[in-house]
Amino acid sequence: MLVALIAVASSCEKINNKEVPNYVVRIDLGSYALWTTYGVSGVGEYRIFDRVRRLPSNFSYNANTYTGFGGVLLIMGLDAVSGTYAPIAFDAACPVENSASVTVSIDPSTLEAVCPQCKSHYNVLTGMGGPLSGQAYTSKYGLRNYKVYQSTLGGYTITSQ
């Protein structure tokens, strides 16, 4: 049994989640009111923030709001550090395509992020944005992760720092 665990652990390859350019992200949903309007609460619930495409359409973007390279995918998933469900965030740009205009969407039946161009699938619910299939799996490209900090006012702030 121990030999099998060592073999599995040593066969793991590192996932490159830095393929997408490192752009600034800052989305302030720090107040309870903003979080209940624009945040995510149930497991698998998600939202895309993209300043260029004005998503969500009724969100008030200001001079201090930045949404990364291809927008930000915010989803309620399993936080790998705490082992509990919490909001997690990724750049929405597909790292295989590496274009701000080619972004993933969520397949409602599997809750996987899927690239419309290369058809790669990513595990955003429990897998830290790791590749599940397609060219992303072959190349070991994962989605770029962003930090989500809880505020004292009942909401969260999403940031690249």
N, C-alpha and C positions, 0 to 999 in steps of 0.2 A: 504494500500500500504506500509506504513512504517513498519507494523508488518511483512509483507511478506519479506521485505528486511532484517530485523533483523533476521528472521528465517533462511534465506539463508546464511547470514554472519556467524551466529553462528554454522551452520552445516558444515562449511568448515573444512576439516582435513588438518593438516600440511603434506606436502610432504617431504619425506626424500631424499634429493639429495646428501647425504654424505655417501651413502652405499659403493660406489666404493672407494678404498684407495686413500688417498691424496698424489699424486706424483707431482713432480715439472713439471711445464709447462713453456716454454719460446720459443716462435717462433717469430723471428724478421722479420717482413715484413714492417719495418718502412719507407723504401724509396718508392717513387712513382713507380720506376721501378720494385721493388720486389712485390709491391701490385698489379700492373697491370698484372704481370705474374702469381702470385700465390694466389691473394686475390679473393674476391667475390664482385660482383657489383649489380646484379639484384636480386630482391626478389625471394627467393627460390634457388638461385645459391649456391652450396656448394662444399666443398673440404675436404678431409680427410688427415691429417698429421700424419704419423706414422713412427718414426725413425727405429723401428725394421723391419717393412715390406717395408721400403724405399718408402713411399708414401708421396707426389707425386714422381714418379721415377726420375725426373730430378731436384729435389730440392737439393740444396747444404747444407746438414746437417753439422754442425760444433760442436766443443766441448761445446758450449754454448746453443745448441738447445736441448730442452727436450719436449717430447710429451705425458706426463702424463702416466696413467696406461694402457689404451687401445688405445691410439692415440687420436687425437683431431679432432672433427667435427666442422668445421667452416661453418656457413651459414648466408646468408643475411636474417634477420628476423626482427620482431618488438621488439625493445628494450623497456622492461617494464618500465624502469626508465624515459626515455625521451619521450616515446610514438611515436617515429619515427623509420623508418627502418634504421638498422645499422648492421654491422657484429656482430654476437654473436657466442660463442664457448662453446662446451660441451666435456666431456670425451666421447669417442666413445664406451667404454665398457658398456655392459648392466648391470645395477645394480642388476638385479634379478640373473643373472648367476655369477656375480662378478668374472669374469675371463678376463684377458687381451687379451685372444685369441677369445673371443666371443664378437664381436662388431656389433653395429647397422649399417644399411645402410639406405639410403633414398629411399622411395617408390616414384617414379617420378609422379605417378598419384595423390597422396595425399600430398606429401611433408612432410610426417611423417617419423620419424626414426623408424625402425622396427628391432627387434632382430630376427636373423635367428633360434635361438635355442628355446626360450620360446614363440616367436611370439608376445611379448608385443609391443605396439605402443606408441610413445612419440610425444608430440607436441613441435617441435623445431622451428617452424616458428613464432608462436605467444604465445606459452604457457610456455616459460622458461624451456623446457625439461620435463614438467610434463607428467605423465602417462595418456594414453587415453583408453587402454584396456589391457587385459591379466593379468598375475601374477603381473606385475608392478602396475597396477591399484588397484588390490586387496590388495597388500602390501603397497601401497602409496610410491613407489620408483620412483624418478625422476632421470634424468641424472645430473651428477655433472657439474656445471657451471664454466666457466673460464672467466677471465676479458679480454676485448679487448680495448686497449688504442690507441687513434689516436696520431700519431707522427707529429712533425712539418715538416717532410720531405715528407708528402703526403701519408703515409701508416699507418699501424697499427702494434701493438705488442700484442701478445696473451700471457697471463701469469696466473699463479695460485696465484699470490700475488697481 
